[in-house]
Amino acid sequence: MKILVVCQYYYPEPFRISDICESLVKKGHAVTVLTGLPNYPEGLVLDGYRHGKKRNEVLNGVKVIRCFEIGRGKSKLKLFLNYFSYTVSATLKALFMKEEFDVVLVNQLSPVMMGIPATVYKKRHQKKILFYCLDLWPDSLAAGGVKEDSIIYKMFYKISKWIYNSADMILVTSSMFEDYFKNTLKIDAVNIKHLSQYAEDIFTQNEKDNVVVSKDKSEKLNFVFAGNIGDMQSVETIVKAANELYERTDIVFHIVGDGSKTEECKKLANRLGLKNIMFYGRRPVNDMPKFYELADAMLITLKNNKTLSYTLPGKVQSYMAAGKPIIGAINGETRRVIEEAACGFSCEAEDYKGLASLIEKFVDNNFALQMSINSKKYYVEKFNKPNFINKLEAELEALCR
């Protein structure tokens, strides 16, 4: 197949779509990506991509076409301009794109408007679109503070419904997404199926499967959060939990990542005088296995928000692939998965005292080994990469027919 992939984000930005595209290339397909200029999560376009540089390149067999966009910055205005600039430039590129593709794949994160260039290409060339939905719109706006009775929300409700209805197939990362499409957006004419994310090979290559072993009481236990540090991730919940446990010299917190809330979290830790938490900033994906190896358990947090509770963050699959217990202050789908897998503990989102209590429970009762085994087992059964790629490939081929 000749596949056109539309996604605002691509390597060197830390998103799984890069691995998906390269995996499809390895299976013999020709993949072209219509994407933006790398600026996530820092908010500034990387030096090597400014002033018209690297607008067309081939990365590991994937043809990458980069469209103009304004860096997302740190303000809501810059974020809006970021979303709008990519949508306009990519739509114009799609409108005048001469190359014929067999099918279009939209890897839909925020914003949903990244589906517009795909829709334009579809209408001009009479091709079909598969949406892989990772963020729900317009509810992602509500999670960001936009009121549901506002003009902006109502406008994006109509835009989102139009974009989703333009798809020929929608794959969703969380089983709870299906209810949202059917009951809230009233999407009835599009076939919707569930396809969970997977973890990149780098998290599964350790021969010992990274299984956690029980430690002597004199050893420190390490709890690692890895990923974006933004408003939605509520990493301040971890900082406050660290404060609750400041007298436990055997417990250490490690925050690996960057984002709009990084400095705020650092300032909070400094104001509280915490010595049991360390910030490492954003690290390349190749560095992540060493942080996973360090961890006795991984941490996951999200804001206490109805929309966010529908999601299953991609880090869950990475944590499980590495055979790590998971402790979270999180609601909804992620809590369901942790409980079903019996691979950790969870409390209500933003409940830092509850999170601290669960961490103490984990440390004091030697749950590490069994939860580690359960985590890896659940990943292999539910989230493994070959099954994902095969299912995605089959759905794309079905649309081509």
C-alpha positions in Angstrom: 0.0 0.0 0.0 0.9 3.6 -0.5 -0.2 5.2 2.8 -0.5 9.0 3.5 -0.2 9.6 7.3 -1.4 12.9 8.6 -0.2 13.9 12.1 1.0 17.2 13.4 3.7 15.5 15.5 6.5 13.3 14.3 10.2 12.5 15.1 12.2 14.0 16.8 9.0 14.7 18.8 8.4 11.8 21.3 5.3 10.2 19.7 4.6 6.6 18.8 3.5 7.5 15.3 7.1 7.5 14.2 7.5 3.9 15.2 4.2 2.9 13.6 5.2 4.4 10.3 8.6 2.7 10.4 7.0 -0.6 11.2 4.6 -0.3 8.2 7.7 0.4 6.0 9.3 -2.7 7.3 6.2 -4.7 6.2 6.7 -3.4 2.7 4.4 -0.4 2.5 5.3 3.0 1.2 4.6 5.6 3.9 4.5 9.4 3.5 3.9 11.6 6.5 2.4 15.1 6.4 3.5 16.7 9.6 4.6 19.9 11.2 7.9 21.4 12.6 9.2 19.7 15.7 8.5 21.9 18.8 6.9 19.6 21.3 7.0 19.8 24.3 9.4 22.7 24.7 7.3 25.0 22.5 10.1 26.3 20.3 10.8 24.9 16.8 14.1 23.1 16.9 17.1 24.9 15.4 17.6 22.4 12.5 14.1 23.0 11.2 13.8 26.7 11.1 14.0 29.0 8.1 12.8 26.4 5.6 15.3 23.7 6.6 14.5 20.0 6.4 11.0 20.5 4.9 11.4 17.2 3.0 13.4 14.3 4.4 13.5 10.5 4.5 13.8 9.0 8.0 14.3 5.2 8.3 12.4 4.7 5.0 9.6 7.1 5.8 9.1 10.1 3.5 8.5 13.1 5.7 6.9 16.3 4.4 6.9 19.1 7.0 4.5 22.0 6.9 4.9 25.4 8.4 3.6 25.9 12.0 4.2 28.3 14.8 5.8 26.9 17.9 3.2 26.1 20.7 5.0 28.3 23.2 3.8 28.5 26.8 0.5 30.5 26.4 -3.0 29.5 25.3 -2.7 32.1 22.4 0.5 30.5 21.1 -1.1 27.1 21.4 -4.1 28.2 19.3 -1.7 29.7 16.7 0.2 26.5 16.7 -2.9 24.4 16.0 -4.3 26.9 13.5 -1.0 27.4 11.5 -0.5 23.6 11.0 -4.1 23.1 10.0 -3.9 25.8 7.3 -0.5 24.9 5.9 -1.1 21.2 5.9 -4.5 21.7 4.3 -3.0 23.7 1.5 -0.3 21.1 1.0 -2.9 18.3 0.9 -5.0 20.3 -1.6 -2.2 20.6 -4.1 -0.6 17.3 -3.4 -0.3 15.4 -6.8 0.9 12.0 -5.5 -1.8 9.4 -5.3 -2.1 7.3 -2.2 -4.2 4.2 -1.6 -5.4 5.2 1.9 -5.1 7.9 4.5 -4.2 7.3 8.2 -4.8 10.2 10.6 -3.0 9.7 13.9 -5.3 12.0 15.8 -4.0 13.6 19.0 -4.9 17.2 19.8 -6.0 19.1 17.9 -8.7 17.3 16.0 -8.3 19.8 13.2 -5.3 17.8 12.0 -8.0 15.7 10.4 -9.0 18.5 8.0 -6.0 18.1 5.6 -6.8 14.4 5.4 -10.5 15.2 4.6 -9.4 17.6 1.9 -7.2 15.0 0.3 -9.9 12.4 0.5 -12.5 14.6 -1.2 -10.1 15.5 -4.0 -8.7 12.0 -4.7 -11.7 9.9 -3.6 -9.7 7.9 -1.1 -10.7 6.5 2.3 -9.6 7.7 5.8 -8.8 5.7 8.9 -8.8 7.8 12.1 -6.7 6.5 15.0 -8.1 8.6 17.9 -5.9 9.2 20.9 -7.6 12.5 22.2 -11.3 13.1 22.4 -12.6 16.4 20.9 -14.2 18.7 21.8 -14.0 17.3 25.3 -10.2 17.9 25.3 -11.2 21.6 25.3 -13.3 21.1 28.4 -10.4 19.3 30.1 -8.4 22.4 29.3 -10.9 24.7 31.0 -13.2 25.7 28.1 -16.8 25.6 29.4 -19.2 23.3 27.6 -21.9 26.1 27.3 -19.4 28.5 25.7 -19.5 29.5 22.0 -16.0 28.1 21.5 -17.0 24.7 22.8 -20.2 24.6 20.7 -18.3 25.6 17.6 -15.7 22.9 18.1 -18.4 20.4 18.8 -19.7 20.9 15.3 -16.2 20.9 13.8 -15.3 17.7 15.6 -18.4 16.0 14.6 -17.9 16.9 11.0 -14.3 15.7 11.0 -15.1 12.4 12.7 -18.0 11.8 10.3 -15.6 12.3 7.4 -13.7 9.1 8.5 -14.5 5.7 7.0 -13.1 3.9 10.1 -12.3 5.1 13.6 -10.0 3.1 15.8 -10.0 4.2 19.5 -7.3 3.7 22.1 -9.7 3.3 25.0 -12.9 1.2 25.3 -14.5 4.2 27.0 -14.0 6.3 23.8 -16.6 4.2 22.0 -19.3 5.4 24.3 -18.3 9.0 23.8 -18.6 8.8 20.0 -21.9 7.0 20.1 -23.6 8.8 23.0 -22.1 12.3 23.0 -21.1 13.0 19.4 -23.8 10.7 18.0 -21.5 9.2 15.4 -23.5 6.4 14.0 -22.5 6.0 10.4 -18.8 5.3 11.0 -17.4 1.9 12.0 -15.7 2.3 15.4 -13.3 -0.3 16.9 -11.0 -0.6 19.8 -7.2 -0.8 19.3 -5.0 -0.2 22.3 -1.5 1.3 21.9 1.7 -0.7 22.3 5.2 0.1 23.6 8.2 0.6 21.3 10.7 -2.3 21.0 13.2 -0.5 23.2 11.1 -1.1 26.3 10.8 -4.9 25.6 14.3 -5.9 24.6 15.7 -6.5 28.1 16.3 -10.3 28.3 15.4 -10.2 32.0 12.2 -8.3 31.1 13.1 -5.7 33.7 11.2 -7.7 36.3 11.5 -6.0 39.7 13.1 -8.0 42.6 12.4 -7.5 46.2 14.9 -5.3 48.0 16.5 -5.4 51.4 15.0 -3.0 53.8 18.3 -1.0 53.9 18.0 -0.2 50.1 16.2 2.8 48.7 13.1 2.3 46.5 12.8 4.4 43.4 9.5 5.7 42.0 9.7 7.1 38.4 7.4 9.3 36.4 8.3 9.5 32.7 6.6 11.7 30.1 5.1 15.1 29.5 4.8 17.5 32.4 1.8 19.5 31.4 -1.4 20.8 33.0 -3.3 17.5 32.2 -0.6 15.2 33.8 -1.0 16.8 37.3 2.7 16.0 38.2 2.3 18.4 41.2 0.3 15.5 42.8 3.6 13.5 42.8 5.5 16.4 44.3 2.9 16.8 47.1 3.0 13.0 47.7 6.8 13.3 48.0 6.2 16.0 50.7 3.9 13.6 52.6 6.7 11.0 52.6 9.7 13.4 53.3 10.6 11.5 56.5 10.8 8.2 54.6 14.5 8.2 53.6 14.1 4.9 51.8 11.7 6.4 49.2 13.0 8.5 46.2 11.0 10.1 43.4 12.4 10.6 39.9 10.6 12.9 37.3 11.8 12.4 33.8 10.3 14.7 31.1 9.5 18.3 30.3 6.5 20.4 29.6 4.6 23.6 30.4 4.4 22.7 34.2 8.0 21.6 34.7 9.2 24.9 36.3 6.1 25.1 38.5 6.7 21.6 39.8 10.4 22.4 40.5 9.4 25.6 42.3 6.9 23.7 44.4 9.5 21.1 45.4 12.0 23.8 46.3 9.4 25.7 48.3 8.7 22.5 50.3 12.4 21.9 50.7 12.2 18.4 49.3 15.3 16.3 49.1 13.6 13.1 48.0 12.6 14.2 44.4 14.8 14.7 41.4 14.0 16.3 38.0 16.0 15.1 34.9 14.3 17.1 32.1 13.5 15.7 28.7 15.7 12.7 27.7 15.9 10.9 24.3 14.0 7.7 24.1 17.2 5.7 24.0 17.9 6.9 27.5 14.6 5.8 28.9 15.4 2.1 29.6 18.0 3.0 32.2 15.4 5.1 34.1 12.9 2.2 33.8 15.6 -0.2 35.1 16.1 2.1 38.1 12.4 2.0 39.0 10.9 -0.2 41.6 7.5 1.1 40.4 6.3 3.7 37.8 4.0 6.5 38.6 1.1 7.9 36.6 -1.1 10.9 37.4 -3.8 12.9 35.5 -6.1 15.8 36.5 -9.4 14.9 38.0 -11.4 15.4 34.9 -14.2 13.4 33.3 -12.8 13.5 29.8 -9.3 12.6 30.9 -10.7 9.6 32.7 -11.7 8.1 29.3 -8.1 8.0 28.2 -5.4 5.3 28.6 -2.1 7.2 28.4 0.5 5.6 26.1 3.0 5.4 29.0 0.9 2.7 30.6 1.9 0.3 27.8 5.6 1.3 28.1 5.5 0.8 31.9 3.9 -2.7 31.4 6.2 -3.7 28.6 9.1 -3.1 30.9 7.5 -5.3 33.5 7.0 -2.5 36.1 4.4 -2.1 38.8 2.2 1.0 38.4 1.0 3.3 41.1 -1.3 6.0 40.1 -3.6 8.9 41.2 -5.9 8.5 38.2 -9.5 7.7 37.3 -11.4 5.8 34.7 -9.9 3.6 32.0 -6.4 3.5 33.5 -7.6 2.6 36.9 -9.6 -0.2 35.3 -6.6 -1.6 33.5 -4.3 -1.4 36.6 -6.9 -3.3 38.6 -7.7 -5.9 35.9 -3.9 -6.5 35.4 -3.3 -6.6 39.2 -0.1 -4.8 38.5 -0.3 -1.9 41.0 -2.5 0.4 43.0 -4.5 3.5 42.2 -6.4 6.2 44.0 -8.5 9.2 42.9 -6.9 11.7 40.6 -5.1 14.5 42.4 -5.4 12.7 45.7 -1.7 13.2 46.8 -2.3 11.9 50.3 -3.9 8.7 48.8 -0.9 8.4 46.4 1.6 8.7 49.3 -0.4 6.1 51.3 -0.3 3.6 48.3 3.4 4.1 47.9 4.0 3.3 51.5 1.7 0.2 51.2 3.7 -0.9 48.2 7.1 -0.4 50.0 6.1 -2.0 53.3 4.4 -5.1 51.9 6.8 -6.4 49.2 4.3 -6.4 46.4 7.0 -5.6 43.8 7.8 -9.0 42.4 4.2 -10.3 41.8 3.0 -7.0 40.4 6.0 -6.9 38.1 5.2 -10.3 36.7 1.5 -9.4 36.3 2.4 -6.2 34.5 4.5 -7.9 31.9 2.0 -10.7 31.4 -0.9 -8.3 30.8 1.2 -6.4 28.3 2.0 -9.5 26.3 -1.6 -10.6 26.3 -3.3 -7.3 25.5 -0.9 -4.7 24.2 1.9 -6.3 22.2 3.3 -4.6 19.1 3.0 -7.3 16.5 -0.8 -7.7 17.1 -1.2 -3.9 16.9 0.6 -3.5 13.6 -1.1 -6.5 12.1 -4.6 -5.2 13.1 -3.8 -1.7 11.8 -2.5 -3.1 8.5 -5.6 -5.2 8.1 -7.9 -2.3 8.6 -6.0 -0.1 6.2 -6.0 -2.9 3.6 -9.8 -3.3 4.0 -10.3 0.3 3.3 -8.2 0.0 0.1 -10.5 -2.7 -1.1 
